[in-house]
Amino acid sequence: MGKTKHTGPMKVSKKPRPDLWVSKVPFGLGKIKPHHIRDTLKVVWENKDSLPYATRILTQGVCDGCALGVSGLKDQTLKGPHLCTTRLNVLRLNTMPAIKEDMLHQPISELQKLDSTALRKLGRIPYPLIREKGEDRFRRLSWDDALDRIAGKIKQIDPKQLAFYLTSRGITNESYYVAGKVARFLGTNNIDNASRICHSPSKTALGRSIGVGASTCNYKDWIGTDVLLFWGSVAANNQPVSTKYMYAAKRKGTKIIIINPHVEPAMEEYWIPSNIESALFGTKLADDIYQVNIGGDIAFMHGVMKHWFDMEEEEHGSAIDHDFVREHVNGYEDLREKVMAYDWETLEKSSGLSKERMGELAQLLARSKSAVFVWSMGLTQHRFGTDNVSQVANLALLRGFLGREHCGLMPIRGHSGVQGSGEMGADPFVLPGSDMDEENRKRVEGHWKFPIPKWQGDIVGVTLENALLPEDHERKLKLYYMSGGNFLETMPNPDFVKQCLEAVDIRVHQDIILNTSTLVDSKEAVIVLPAMTRYEQPGGGTSTSTERMVYFSPEIKGPRIEEARAEWDIYIDLAKRVKPEQAELIDFPDAAAIREEIAKTAPNYDGIQYLKEKGDVFQWGGAWLCEGGICPTEDGRGNLIPVELPELRKPEGHFYVTTRRGKQFNSMIYGEKDPFTNADRYDILMNEIDCKELDISEGEAIVAYNKAGSFTGRAKFSNVKEGNIAVFWPEGNPLFAESVYETYAGIPEYNATCIVEKAETYYAHKDTKYVEKRIDELEVELN
Ligand code: SF4
């Protein structure tokens, strides 16, 4: 934690920098790129029935898009407007009217014909709904009946058979906090959140490496750092305004380095709409791109460190910051031994990069006085995600890139609520303030005045699997209470997920819209509860950005869904119905009272109680965590973690497959075409050389398949590393097996190996059981 405070937004010079232009041709004419003006006009048209309200949301509210974080149109990094098409695209979720009755109450089989995009466009959930087993459509329900029915079931079952899940879509810290408290009040630790499928390994890895699981620095540190390195992150697509910060960084001479199996066009060059120079002529972003194998990052980082240790043999101090290591870091010799034990051939094979290329990055970082490492799901969504992230921390600790200006470790978040979800305790391993250890449990019990269950709660994937346990198993999932989320489209193996959802007695979907998971049958009943958006929540709400800014978003006047309620209010009402005799223990009169309590139970959040007005914000932890190299670990030192190379197991003739995002906000799809690659959502991105070897032409129907499942699409030539392919998420999820979790953080694996074949070959042979034979072979090879 640091004492230095963030200094607020800075100005960027307006003097043109033609050396950074993509082209002298204005607006990137003739290039494949997003059409920001056209997209903005489309949003205006979509919101034409409530433009004043939409405008108030944009100018007064805190963005419910990604976690870059902005209040109104102003952020804490740069002066000038902050707005992007992601925010504009999600705007309609907040302004649209309720679903029409005839649509809502039509036969479920008709609703089930709609995909999630069509369901989203139907409108908001207007009132509580129920669909009992055997019923073919939703029925209206009163709030009392709905909550009594849920409470009645909770009273009947073992608390271990009850679970909660919260997504990150617009949910506020207040709702996460109350949900976490209510879950424990009801006797369960089965509560998890959306970070389990995005950044849980970041939190776990940073916790063990430096003692705190959040970004150690600010976006301002990007601007003027020597090296800004993006590892498995397409920030330009997923946090679009980050390109403004990259632009400002380039102006200050920062080198931007990208490490990714796919050369993402958006990270090479971008037309930043809010910057006239960039909007006209584009901005070259990446200075260098390292095309690493999918899953090859650990080997790559070992290669960089091996070069550093070799350089040290030649000249002491030429690569390692020995003063920093001596004063602030544990485990130097163990790490050195581990790294040096790997030979170059192994590291080159695993990483897909040559010793020389690894040396280039090693040299660049060794020469640099500062660097910021930013990463995303390219590192985390592996069964070795925690080790991936600890390797990044190893690099930073060896070079002393921590706890000072222009240096730091930044897991960049994609969803506005996700940073706060764990910090508020909506997590099976965490309570407000810290982990679920004995000391913290007792401390929080002191505040809450009721016992917190001691048993370990389950992560979301295991909770889903628990639905398939025998009826009398103590952890057989019988009531799943979900605030948002669409597991059918976010978890691996959708067919398996559907079985799990169907096997739960009662599923509660507290949400603003329907999605495909809401429509799945259950054993007893599906209950749907209409939630408010963050802008409707009485007393406002807060959300925490990637850089730990806690922003206050006020309640904004506008049209309302009459029966929708604040999510925290629903949780409290439910808890009181389950345990009316202890109702006073779980009561909050308003949102301000929740913030008052958060400030006490989560000491980092002391300050949240003063957030009351539009624009109010504070940053927990100060400008830099680990300031001066002092880490919040037991001995105040960072830990170098020796990491094993993962066993990648890619048999001959197979490809590594990973996922990528297109025109979408998490699993919500906003366009069938990716504006940066011109790829359709069912295109499979492949290297042209690989396609030629398989005699596959561009646009040809192909199938990627493995033991988990198959994905039929069209070949799209793209600059993906040879031997690797990329599919869109979530469409490609059938290629990923269920029940494969990262050891420490429990994130599901979203990478695999697969075979690629022409569709005509695949389907012809499928008829003659060829595929089954091939899959048997695959099982032998993989197991
Ligand atoms: S970059 Fe993220 S925080 Fe900023 S406006 Fe876009 S979606 Fe919102």
Boltz pocket constraint, residues with backbone or C-beta under 6 A from the ligand:
constraints:
  - pocket:
      binder: B
      contacts: [[A, 63], [A, 64], [A, 65], [A, 66], [A, 67], [A, 68], [A, 69], [A, 70], [A, 82], [A, 83], [A, 84], [A, 85], [A, 86], [A, 87], [A, 238], [A, 239], [A, 240], [A, 241], [A, 242]]
      max_distance: 6.0
